[in-house]
Amino acid sequence: LLLLLAALFTYNHFDPSFLSQTRASPQNAAGRVGAHLSEALVQGTGLASFLFAALMLISSMRLIRKEKKFPAKTQGPAAVAVIETFWLFLAILTCATLFSLFFRSLSFGGSSISGGGLLGQTVAQFLMHHLNLLGAAIVTACALIVSLLFATPLSAATLFHHASRTTRI
């Protein structure tokens, strides 16, 4: 996880990777592996690649604490892993889509990238074609909230409790 964060924070598009052929030594803190990994994540999901790292941290902490979001009594361990992976992927995809809707192009790592990478840009274009910007943003934001509720230890009750506490006069 620390290697992933180091690779993302020191991402440079001009490091040798599958999208950039050069004989130069990689400047990425995680070396050639980090250059390839960060290139794939940044080009695929844009700035949502940092959410990927954060969700991996949360999942790791839950594994260490042996917390379960879904009761193992109703599903086997493999089914629980598939369900949790689905919600993590949906959270990353919806975050990438929101970045693509509102940040078309950003300068990052020595190049201009799509805010949500290739995945976010593809989904954003599809939603914009059918729903326009407001509809696409509403659908994507709702999907992000739902996916984060299932992918993290957050609960709707906790969110509403904190929201009501901070809005009291």
Salt bridges, closest charged atoms under 4 A:
GLU39 OE2 - HIS13 ND1 3.17
GLU67 OE2 - ARG65 NH1 3.54
GLU84 OE2 - ARG62 NH2 2.81
